């Protein structure tokens, strides 16, 4: 999934929890989504993206709005 033409907008919850814990910023999130190993469309506009980082699996849940060319990141999760 190429998201370079989209603006990334993380939710307040995602910024204060997952971005802080993972020590990442907007450019690193864009790169991670572009290099994701699995992308599932789970709704009309909702996606789950699975990425690998430092041996762990991470999941991002976001909404992709084609009209405004914006990706709104709702939350994240971690796994082993």
C-alpha positions as protocol buffer text, in pm:
chain_id: "A"
residue {
  index: 1
  type: UNK
  ca { x: 0 y: 0 z: 0 }
}
residue {
  index: 2
  type: UNK
  ca { x: 152 y: 329 z: -108 }
}
residue {
  index: 3
  type: UNK
  ca { x: 37 y: 606 z: 125 }
}
residue {
  index: 4
  type: UNK
  ca { x: 277 y: 883 z: 21 }
}
residue {
  index: 5
  type: UNK
  ca { x: -6 y: 1094 z: -123 }
}
residue {
  index: 6
  type: UNK
  ca { x: -203 y: 1072 z: 203 }
}
residue {
  index: 7
  type: UNK
  ca { x: -171 y: 1287 z: 514 }
}
residue {
  index: 8
  type: UNK
  ca { x: -125 y: 1081 z: 831 }
}
residue {
  index: 9
  type: UNK
  ca { x: -327 y: 1198 z: 1132 }
}
residue {
  index: 10
  type: UNK
  ca { x: -289 y: 993 z: 1452 }
}
residue {
  index: 11
  type: UNK
  ca { x: -557 y: 1003 z: 1719 }
}
residue {
  index: 12
  type: UNK
  ca { x: -478 y: 1159 z: 2056 }
}
residue {
  index: 13
  type: UNK
  ca { x: -495 y: 813 z: 2216 }
}
residue {
  index: 14
  type: UNK
  ca { x: -250 y: 669 z: 1963 }
}
residue {
  index: 15
  type: UNK
  ca { x: -6 y: 958 z: 2008 }
}
residue {
  index: 16
  type: UNK
  ca { x: -3 y: 947 z: 2387 }
}
residue {
  index: 17
  type: UNK
  ca { x: 23 y: 569 z: 2417 }
}
residue {
  index: 18
  type: UNK
  ca { x: 163 y: 379 z: 2119 }
}
residue {
  index: 19
  type: UNK
  ca { x: 372 y: 649 z: 1949 }
}
residue {
  index: 20
  type: UNK
  ca { x: 535 y: 734 z: 2280 }
}
residue {
  index: 21
  type: UNK
  ca { x: 593 y: 368 z: 2372 }
}
residue {
  index: 22
  type: UNK
  ca { x: 730 y: 279 z: 2027 }
}
residue {
  index: 23
  type: UNK
  ca { x: 931 y: 603 z: 2003 }
}
residue {
  index: 24
  type: UNK
  ca { x: 814 y: 675 z: 1650 }
}
residue {
  index: 25
  type: UNK
  ca { x: 708 y: 977 z: 1448 }
}
residue {
  index: 26
  type: UNK
  ca { x: 494 y: 1041 z: 1139 }
}
residue {
  index: 27
  type: UNK
  ca { x: 765 y: 964 z: 877 }
}
residue {
  index: 28
  type: UNK
  ca { x: 855 y: 635 z: 1048 }
}
residue {
  index: 29
  type: UNK
  ca { x: 485 y: 540 z: 1061 }
}
residue {
  index: 30
  type: UNK
  ca { x: 450 y: 611 z: 688 }
}
residue {
  index: 31
  type: UNK
  ca { x: 752 y: 394 z: 616 }
}
residue {
  index: 32
  type: UNK
  ca { x: 620 y: 114 z: 837 }
}
residue {
  index: 33
  type: UNK
  ca { x: 281 y: 114 z: 663 }
}
residue {
  index: 34
  type: UNK
  ca { x: 447 y: 114 z: 321 }
}
residue {
  index: 35
  type: UNK
  ca { x: 660 y: -186 z: 426 }
}
residue {
  index: 36
  type: UNK
  ca { x: 383 y: -378 z: 606 }
}
residue {
  index: 37
  type: UNK
  ca { x: 383 y: -755 z: 565 }
}
residue {
  index: 38
  type: UNK
  ca { x: 3 y: -789 z: 589 }
}
residue {
  index: 39
  type: UNK
  ca { x: -283 y: -548 z: 520 }
}
residue {
  index: 40
  type: UNK
  ca { x: -645 y: -646 z: 586 }
}
residue {
  index: 41
  type: UNK
  ca { x: -943 y: -439 z: 480 }
}
residue {
  index: 42
  type: UNK
  ca { x: -1196 y: -491 z: 761 }
}
residue {
  index: 43
  type: UNK
  ca { x: -1464 y: -244 z: 662 }
}
residue {
  index: 44
  type: UNK
  ca { x: -1561 y: 10 z: 401 }
}
residue {
  index: 45
  type: UNK
  ca { x: -1273 y: 242 z: 491 }
}
residue {
  index: 46
  type: UNK
  ca { x: -1111 y: 61 z: 787 }
}
residue {
  index: 47
  type: UNK
  ca { x: -780 y: -126 z: 763 }
}
residue {
  index: 48
  type: UNK
  ca { x: -558 y: -336 z: 990 }
}
residue {
  index: 49
  type: UNK
  ca { x: -190 y: -322 z: 905 }
}
residue {
  index: 50
  type: UNK
  ca { x: 64 y: -564 z: 1050 }
}
residue {
  index: 51
  type: UNK
  ca { x: 430 y: -463 z: 1075 }
}
residue {
  index: 52
  type: UNK
  ca { x: 744 y: -616 z: 1220 }
}
residue {
  index: 53
  type: UNK
  ca { x: 972 y: -408 z: 1437 }
}
residue {
  index: 54
  type: UNK
  ca { x: 1260 y: -526 z: 1653 }
}
residue {
  index: 55
  type: UNK
  ca { x: 1137 y: -887 z: 1645 }
}
residue {
  index: 56
  type: UNK
  ca { x: 785 y: -800 z: 1758 }
}
residue {
  index: 57
  type: UNK
  ca { x: 468 y: -781 z: 1556 }
}
residue {
  index: 58
  type: UNK
  ca { x: 267 y: -460 z: 1573 }
}
residue {
  index: 59
  type: UNK
  ca { x: -78 y: -378 z: 1443 }
}
residue {
  index: 60
  type: UNK
  ca { x: -219 y: -41 z: 1339 }
}
residue {
  index: 61
  type: UNK
  ca { x: -588 y: 20 z: 1288 }
}
residue {
  index: 62
  type: UNK
  ca { x: -675 y: 316 z: 1067 }
}
residue {
  index: 63
  type: UNK
  ca { x: -938 y: 471 z: 844 }
}
residue {
  index: 64
  type: UNK
  ca { x: -840 y: 573 z: 493 }
}
residue {
  index: 65
  type: UNK
  ca { x: -1048 y: 861 z: 355 }
}
residue {
  index: 66
  type: UNK
  ca { x: -1021 y: 890 z: -24 }
}
residue {
  index: 67
  type: UNK
  ca { x: -1202 y: 1228 z: -38 }
}
residue {
  index: 68
  type: UNK
  ca { x: -968 y: 1418 z: 192 }
}
residue {
  index: 69
  type: UNK
  ca { x: -661 y: 1200 z: 116 }
}
residue {
  index: 70
  type: UNK
  ca { x: -615 y: 1142 z: 488 }
}
residue {
  index: 71
  type: UNK
  ca { x: -532 y: 838 z: 699 }
}
residue {
  index: 72
  type: UNK
  ca { x: -661 y: 858 z: 1055 }
}
residue {
  index: 73
  type: UNK
  ca { x: -479 y: 615 z: 1283 }
}
residue {
  index: 74
  type: UNK
  ca { x: -718 y: 497 z: 1553 }
}
residue {
  index: 75
  type: UNK
  ca { x: -501 y: 270 z: 1768 }
}
residue {
  index: 76
  type: UNK
  ca { x: -221 y: 17 z: 1778 }
}
residue {
  index: 77
  type: UNK
  ca { x: -143 y: -315 z: 1941 }
}
residue {
  index: 78
  type: UNK
  ca { x: 158 y: -538 z: 2008 }
}
residue {
  index: 79
  type: UNK
  ca { x: 220 y: -908 z: 1986 }
}
residue {
  index: 80
  type: UNK
  ca { x: 508 y: -1153 z: 2006 }
}
